[in-house]
Amino acid sequence: METDWSDEAKKDMKAFERKLQGFFLSHTEKLVRMPPRRHLKHGLPWNVEDVTKQARLVYLADEDTFRVIRCFATHKEYERWCQSYR
């Protein structure tokens, strides 16, 4: 399966410290091997994964590709992003 990072996700990752970047990369590798789990609510087409207690990874997966949409260091940033789609 091919992994694709959106421009926003790349920008998010560059802003994180190295340790947090490592957490995101290891979770991405794990999710590529395993099927999607938690789906976002309110009719949004993406899935979400808790990377740490606060950090979130928003992605879209199908048979061929795994696309990382956004990465958030804090739950507050993630919630603000979700609210923008309501």
C-alpha positions, 0 to 999 in steps of 0.5 A: 500500500502506498502512503501519501502525505497531504501538503497540510500534513507535511507542514504539520509534521515539520512543526513538531519536535523529532520525538513526536514526528517519530510517533506519527511515523510509527503509527502511520506504518502500523495503520498501513498494515492494519485496517482503518479503525475509528471513523470521524463523526458528523458525516466526515469521510476520514478516520482518526487515530490517537498517536499520543494522549493528545496527538491525533492523526487524520487519514483516509485509507482504501485498498491502494493508498493510505493518505494522511490528511492532517496531524495535530499535536494537541486535542484542542487543535484537532477539535478546532479543525473538526468544528470547522466542518460542522 
